[in-house]
Amino acid sequence: MGDDWKKIIYRSAAEENLLHLTSCCPYSCIFCSNNYNPEGIRVYAPGHLPFPMLLEALALIDPARIIRTGESTSRVTEGDPLCHPDFFRLMEVLRELYPQTRVEIVTSIASLGGDILSRLQELEPMSLKISLNMITPSLRQKLLGDSQEVDIRSVLEKLCYHGFLYSFTVVAVPHLSGWDELMKTILTGGSYLPREITVYRPGWTRKTPVSLRPGVEMEGKLEGLVEELAYQLAVPLLLEPPKLKDLKARVAGVYRDSPASNAGLEKDDLILEVGGEKPLSRLDAHKLLEKGGGTLEIMFSRQGITKRAVLEKAAGKKSGLIFHRDLPGYLPAYISRISRGRNAVLITSRLAGPLMKSIFPGTEPRVLPVENEKLGGSIAVTGLLSIEDILQACRKYAEDDKLDLVILPAKLLDEDRRDLWGERVCRIEEELGVQAWELSG
Ligand code: SF4
């Protein structure tokens, strides 16, 4: 396996404030992406990390930012941090070092039985991002490999009682669990008043057995269900990944009891101005809102009518508005500048294609949506594109059009400028004789 994974773990701690504890997980979810990685993909599963290594990673953490654990952001397979035998030992050290820093733990609801919640409460400030997925015990056993030792309903009740900050995630697999189960899970989860519920579209690769893949009709039905339930729940309900078509700062949800909800802002409002400044994207709006403090005047549009709200918050604190992640507002102008007068293509995924084409409808640069052929299946995101996918698309493009610059998102590359299969980005330059420009942001 080499030592590459160690570098990734230390870098994740230093750059992303992410503590990786283990690649082990006591469950066996039928949709777990760890099971269906195609051959050749370079991912690491080092098991439980030794305690001295966890301490070294902890020393790299920035106590001014939230510390996250259990979140998968790199090519090291992420398991459930609560199953690491030294989890609480590490948290106690962390609390001695950083008593005020919030820790966000990504875990399964089935890992929160017994006295776990009480023990976590002693380590506050904590927040929990909990995979709920299904509510019916027999389906949890059959599709998630949940041993049913933990009564899920009693954990849900204790969560409210302990007063944790928590949110739920649900991977939508109605073709396996039934639509009723999906709806029941979302509505039950919502009744326990999490901060938000995020529903994930199921992803599958070419290795996923056909019997586990949803039919084409599922997409539209899922979008309709989430939209409908979002208006029934008292908490924000989000569908990820979103299918964005523009950079307009439309509100995806509003946290309860937040400055934004107190100011009367609602899901689907379009933010036009924050403190007199016009946001160029959702990300811009989010930053303007976070930066602003005191009394903040918000101009917004609701069903085509322009309105005004006054939001009271401290600078640097959250507004309570949720936006889907898009691009920094400055990026389109920057991309236009580097491609001006050149035969440039902007590489994007199938999913992000409509958004990028709405920003760059012309030829400087030409937007080139690329299929995730290497992973196959339903995967259509930029961060999982391969150099081979990009080369194939560019070769085809160059048969009919001139090409001298390929702009590609840096997020598909690691620090050695390699993709998930270990291919270097310089292959594009060598094989096509063009410049490859990596774009952060
Ligand atoms: S809880 Fe997460 S890591 Fe564990 S099997 Fe399920 S999807 Fe995979």
Residues whose N, C-alpha, C, O or C-beta is under 5 A from the ligand:
A	BS01	SF4	C25 Y27 S28 C29 C32 E78 G79 S108
